[in-house]
């Protein structure tokens, strides 16, 4: 083989190697694009699924429709809302300021912040339910609860918020006990949770009060207070 032949052979090898490298890179880019597309689609499905799960807490009925709560179940949740102020007062009874300013968990809100948050949250809940009852598919405005918990009024004596909760829950219970059966399926749109019914809101806020009371009682048990 002559010198010219060797050069031509080397060029062919270099060209083939370069073409093979380009092909591998193209395949990698295509594979990356397909992965990103799958991940994007998966993300959309997860977000959609999360909204559907968050807004449809009830099981599907045998015919595929959403199963509403029974009257007994609904009455139990209304009773939970009615009893929430008393349950809270029992949970915070005789706590001093140092204890009230103790986080219920590491990195969590203090007991004082939890009490003020309950007043903030349940005032919003009451208004949201009245909007659902009086407007056609209203949009329920979210709010940044963590930012609210850092405002100056979250450091005030808790008696201000327990007083709010007493009056608020009395009116709230009166309203809920007199909601017509047909109104429980009335809907609203929540930008973070999607479509919600009045019954979804009842379920959410009955559990909400119970959850925060259990945070306080759990702290007291852990600290031996």
FENFEN-V272601 format. One record per residue. N is the residue number from 1. SS is DSSP state (H for helix, E for strand, L for the rest). PHI is phi in whole degrees, -180 to 180 (none if undefined). OMEGA is omega in radians with two decimals (NA if undefined). Layout:
N & SS & PHI & OMEGA
N & SS & PHI & OMEGA
This chain:
1 & L & none & -3.11
2 & L & -77 & 3.11
3 & H & -62 & 3.12
4 & H & -65 & 3.10
5 & H & -62 & 3.12
6 & H & -63 & 3.13
7 & H & -64 & 3.13
8 & H & -64 & 3.14
9 & H & -65 & 3.12
10 & H & -63 & 3.12
11 & H & -63 & 3.13
12 & H & -61 & 3.14
13 & H & -64 & 3.14
14 & H & -63 & 3.12
15 & H & -63 & -3.14
16 & H & -63 & 3.12
17 & H & -64 & -3.14
18 & H & -65 & 3.10
19 & H & -63 & 3.13
20 & H & -64 & 3.12
21 & H & -65 & 3.12
22 & H & -62 & 3.13
23 & H & -64 & 3.12
24 & H & -62 & 3.13
25 & H & -63 & 3.11
26 & H & -62 & 3.13
27 & H & -64 & 3.10
28 & H & -63 & 3.14
29 & H & -63 & 3.11
30 & H & -63 & 3.12
31 & H & -64 & 3.10
32 & H & -63 & 3.13
33 & H & -62 & 3.12
34 & H & -65 & 3.12
35 & H & -63 & 3.14
36 & H & -62 & 3.13
37 & H & -65 & 3.11
38 & H & -64 & -3.13
39 & H & -66 & 3.11
40 & H & -64 & 3.13
41 & H & -65 & 3.11
42 & H & -62 & 3.11
43 & H & -62 & 3.12
44 & H & -63 & 3.13
45 & H & -65 & 3.14
46 & H & -65 & 3.14
47 & H & -65 & 3.12
48 & H & -65 & 3.14
49 & H & -63 & 3.13
50 & H & -63 & 3.12
51 & H & -64 & -3.11
52 & H & -64 & 3.14
53 & H & -68 & -3.11
54 & H & -69 & -3.06
55 & H & -99 & -3.13
56 & L & -123 & -3.06
57 & L & -78 & -3.08
58 & L & -94 & 3.13
59 & L & -81 & 3.08
60 & E & -78 & 3.09
61 & L & -76 & -3.06
62 & L & -64 & -3.13
63 & L & -100 & 3.06
64 & L & 91 & 3.11
65 & L & -84 & 3.14
66 & E & -74 & -3.12
67 & L & -86 & 3.11
68 & L & -76 & 3.05
69 & L & -65 & 3.02
70 & L & -75 & 3.12
71 & H & -61 & 3.13
72 & H & -66 & 3.13
73 & H & -62 & 3.13
74 & H & -65 & 3.13
75 & H & -63 & 3.12
76 & H & -66 & 3.14
77 & H & -71 & 3.07
78 & H & -65 & 3.11
79 & H & -63 & 3.10
80 & H & -63 & 3.09
81 & H & -66 & 3.12
82 & H & -62 & -3.05
83 & H & -87 & -3.05
84 & H & -57 & 3.14
85 & H & -61 & 3.13
86 & H & -69 & 3.12
87 & H & -60 & 3.12
88 & H & -66 & -3.13
89 & H & -62 & 3.08
90 & H & -65 & -3.11
91 & H & -71 & -3.07
92 & H & -103 & -3.06
93 & L & -56 & 3.05
94 & L & 66 & 3.02
95 & L & -79 & 3.11
96 & L & -87 & -3.06
97 & H & -62 & 3.14
98 & H & -63 & 3.12
99 & H & -71 & 3.11
100 & H & -65 & 3.14
101 & L & -95 & 3.06
102 & L & -95 & 3.08
103 & E & -64 & -3.14
104 & L & -72 & 3.01
105 & L & -152 & -3.14
106 & L & -62 & -3.14
107 & L & 81 & -3.11
108 & L & -95 & 3.09
109 & L & -70 & 3.00
110 & E & -78 & 3.09
111 & H & -59 & 3.14
112 & H & -60 & 3.13
113 & H & -63 & 3.12
114 & H & -61 & -3.13
115 & H & -63 & 3.14
116 & H & -67 & 3.09
117 & H & -63 & 3.12
118 & H & -59 & 3.10
119 & H & -65 & 3.11
120 & H & -59 & -3.05
121 & H & -64 & -3.05
122 & H & -78 & 2.97
123 & H & -65 & 3.08
124 & H & -63 & -3.12
125 & H & -63 & -3.13
126 & H & -62 & 3.12
127 & H & -65 & 3.13
128 & H & -59 & -3.14
129 & H & -65 & 3.12
130 & H & -68 & 3.07
131 & H & -64 & 3.13
132 & H & -62 & -3.11
133 & H & -74 & -2.99
134 & H & -115 & -3.12
135 & L & -126 & 3.13
136 & L & -88 & 3.09
137 & L & 46 & -3.13
138 & L & -71 & 3.01
139 & E & -95 & -3.11
140 & E & -95 & -3.06
141 & L & -75 & 3.03
142 & L & -74 & 3.03
143 & L & -148 & -3.10
144 & L & -89 & -3.04
145 & H & -65 & 3.13
146 & H & -69 & 3.08
147 & H & -69 & 3.10
148 & H & -60 & -3.09
149 & L & -70 & 3.12
150 & L & -100 & 3.12
151 & L & -72 & -3.00
152 & H & -62 & -3.10
153 & H & -71 & 3.10
154 & H & -77 & 3.10
155 & H & -105 & -3.10
156 & L & -73 & 3.05
157 & L & -57 & -3.06
158 & L & -70 & -3.12
159 & H & -60 & 3.12
160 & H & -65 & -3.13
161 & H & -80 & 3.10
162 & H & -67 & 3.09
163 & H & -67 & 3.08
164 & H & -59 & -3.07
165 & H & -64 & 3.11
166 & H & -60 & -3.12
167 & H & -67 & -3.12
168 & H & -61 & -3.08
169 & H & -70 & 3.06
170 & H & -65 & 3.11
171 & H & -67 & -3.12
172 & H & -60 & 3.14
173 & H & -63 & 3.12
174 & H & -57 & 3.14
175 & H & -65 & -3.05
176 & H & -65 & -3.13
177 & H & -67 & -3.08
178 & L & -115 & 3.09
179 & L & -73 & 3.10
180 & L & -62 & -3.12
181 & H & -54 & -3.08
182 & H & -68 & -3.06
183 & H & -81 & -3.09
184 & H & -66 & -3.14
185 & H & -94 & 3.08
186 & L & -63 & -3.00
187 & E & -117 & 3.03
188 & E & -146 & 3.09
189 & E & -112 & 3.05
190 & E & -110 & -3.06
191 & L & -57 & -3.13
192 & L & -98 & -3.04
193 & L & -109 & -3.13
194 & E & 81 & -3.11
195 & E & -73 & 3.12
196 & E & -134 & 3.05
197 & E & -99 & 3.06
198 & H & -59 & 3.13
199 & H & -67 & 3.05
200 & H & -60 & 3.13
201 & H & -65 & 3.09
202 & H & -59 & -3.14
203 & H & -61 & -3.11
204 & H & -62 & -3.00
205 & H & -84 & 2.99
206 & H & -64 & 3.13
207 & H & -71 & -3.10
208 & H & -60 & 3.13
209 & H & -64 & -3.14
210 & H & -62 & -3.11
211 & H & -63 & -3.11
212 & H & -72 & 3.05
213 & H & -63 & -3.14
214 & H & -67 & 3.06
215 & H & -64 & -3.13
216 & H & -70 & -3.14
217 & H & -66 & 3.08
218 & H & -66 & 3.09
219 & H & -64 & -3.13
220 & H & -62 & 3.12
221 & H & -66 & -3.12
222 & H & -67 & -3.12
223 & H & -92 & -3.12
224 & L & 71 & -3.13
225 & L & -83 & NA
